[in-house]
Amino acid sequence: MDKFPSPQPHGKIQELIQNVFWVQGSVHIGPGLRVCRNMVIVRQGTELTVISPVRLSDHGEKELRGLGIVRHVVKIGYFHGLDDAYFIDRFDASYWALANGTREQDPDVDNELKREHLPIRDAELFEFQDTIHKEAAILIPSKGGLLITCDSVQHWQNTAGCSPLAKLAVHKIGFRRRPAQIGPPWMKKMTPKGSTLQRDYERLLQLKFTHLIGAHGQPLIHNAKSALSETIDATF
């Protein structure tokens, strides 16, 4: 029997910007509740770096291998990591995460994510400083800048990939309140009592980006920074 969680429904690998791809997968989080989740793949020559892994079907893995060789697995979101161990085992990949940024059930870290030490050339690491647990984002500077987040910023254009009950929950929780939404449950879990994450988000806005993809929802192309700025103003 496979010792790792089984593949869950997912779409095809799609190109987001040149040499950056994404897959919309899903995860079962409770009875009748299946929500979408995204994996980002960055290609450099024949080498692939996978951010927020989503286990694929056999056909999906064949498609992934057609892009290149998976060399690196990157964890940027504290609460994600369901398929990290599978990717590391399956592809003999190295595991990257922030210092103290993993949970007890996560694999051992091979490489610590640092501003000066990343598996993606020319990428920039953003680290939240005021959150209870460690969280990061990665900026790919090409094509106007692509900001890759986990739960901290999510753009829910629609509820594709969610079960009917989850579609209702997504609306009720407030994920679709506005473009480039800060995840409400994530912010509740990550904000210290009596404090705020406003300073972190204002620092995030200092990065140069036009596009955005979070670990849930869909990509936001062309106006991501202005949308996030409006969300920050409305939230804080």
N, C-alpha and C positions, 0 to 999 in steps of 0.2 A: 504493500500500500504506500502511496506517495505520502511522505512525511510533511509535506507543505500544503497550505490551503489550495484548493482546486481553482482552476481558472473560472472566472465569472464572466457574464456577458460583456462583450466589448465591441467597439467598432474597428474600422480599418486605420492603419497608420496614415496620417495626413501630413503634408508639408505645411509648416506654419510660416516660416521665412526660410531663406536659403540655408540648407544644412541643419535646420531645426525642425523636428517633427513632433507630433503629438498623437496620442491615442485616448479616446474616451472609453474608459472601462466602467466598472460598477463594483459596489461592495454591499453585502448584506449586513445590516446593522441591527436588525430586530425582526420580529414576526411581521411579514408583509412589507417590510421597509428595505428597499434596495435603492441606493443613491449613486449617482454618477461620480466618478473620480478620474483624474487625468494623469497620464504619464508623459513626460517630455523627454525627447531623445535628441542629443546634440552630436552631430557627425563632424569629425576632424580627420580628413583623409579616410583611412579604413577603420578608424577607431570610433567607438560609440560611448557616450556618457549618458546614463539613464538617470533621470531625476524623478523622484516619487514613483517607484516602480509599480507596474500593474502586470500581474502574470497574464500571459496571452495563451490562446489555444495553440495547438500544434501548427495550424495554418498561420496564425499570427506570428509565431516564433520564426517560421520559415520566411515570412515577410520581413521580420526584424533582421534576420541574418543576411537578407539580401541588401540591407543598408550598410552593413559592416560588422565588426567584431565588438561585442560588448566588453569593455575593459573596466569601466568605472560605474559604481552605483552610488548615488548621492542622496542623502537624507537632509532635507531642509525644514521639514515640519515635524514638530515634536510628537504629535498625535498620530502620525502616519508611519507605515513601516510593515504592513501586512505581508508584502511580497518581497521585502528586501533580502531575506535569507535565501529565498528561492533563486533569485537572480544571481546572488553571489555564488551559490552552489552550482547552478546550471551553467553559468558562463565563466566560472573561475575569475570573477571580477573583484576588484578592490573596493572596499567600503569606505565612504567619506561621510563625515558628520562633524558638527560643531563639538568643541570640547564640552563634556557634560551634557551633550545634546541628545543622548539616546536613553531609552527606557530599559528596564531589566530584561524584557523579552527580545530586545533588538540584538543583532549580531555584534561581535567585537569590531571596533573601528580600526581600520588599517591606516587611514590618513585623516588627520584633523583638518577641517576646513578653516582656512585663514585667508585674509585678504591677499597675502603674498604667496599662497599655496593652494591652487585650485586645479582640478583636472581639465578645465576648459581654458584654452588660451584666450587672453584678452578679456575674459569675463571679470565681473566685479562682484564681490560678496557684500551683502548687506546683512548685518546682524542686529536683531532687536535687542535693546539694552534694558528695557524696563519691564519685560514680561516675566511671569513667574517661572516659566520653563523656557529653554532655548528655542529660538525660531530664527530662520534665515530666509533670505530671498537672493536670487542670482540675476544679475543683469548681463544680457548678451548685447554688446554695443552695436552690432551690425543692423542695417536697414532701419535706422531711426531709434533703435534700442528696444529690446524685448525684456520685460520684467517677468521673471518666473517666481511665483509665490506658491505657498501651500494653502493653509487655511486663512492666513492673515488678510488676503484680498481675493475675492471670488467674483467672477462675472457670470451671472445666471441669465443668459439671454432667453433660455427656455429650460424645461425640465426633462429633456431627452435623457434616456438612460435610467430614469427613476421609475419605480413601481407606482401604481395609482395612489396608494396610501402615502408614499413618500412625496409625490407631487403636491399633495395637500399640505404635508408637513413643511415642505420647502417654502410655500407661500406664508403659512402661519408663523414660522420662525422669523421670517423677514429677509431671506436670502435674495429675493427678487425686488426688494424695496427700491433699489436704484442700481445703475451700472457700477462696476468696480466696488462691490459691497464688502465691507469688513464683516467677516463671519460672526454673527451674534453669539453663538455658543462658544466659539473660540475666544472671543474677547472677554466673555464672562469668566472663562477658566484661566485666562492668561493675565488678567489685570489684578494687581495687588489690591487688597482692601484699602479703600480710601484714596486710591491713586488713579492714574490715567495713563493711557498709552499715546496721548496726543504728541508728545515730543518725538517718539519713535516714528510716527507717521509723518510728521513734518520733516524729519530727516530723510525718510523714504522719498518724499517729493523732491528732494534735492538731486536725485538721480536723473539722468537723461534717458527717457524712454518714451516711446510712442505706442508700443503694443504691450499687452499683458496676457498672461495665462496663469490661472491658479490651479489648484489640485481638484477643484470642483467647478462645474459649470462649463462655459465655453471660452474660447479666446476672445479678447477685445482688441480689435485692430484699428490703428490710426489715431484714436483719441483717448487712449487709456489714461494718460497723465491728467488731462483736464477732468475726466470723469472721476478719477480718484481724488483730485483736489476738491471737487464738489461734495464727495462722500465724506471727506475729512471735516469740511466745514459744517456739514449737516450733523455729523456724529458728535463732534466735540464743541 
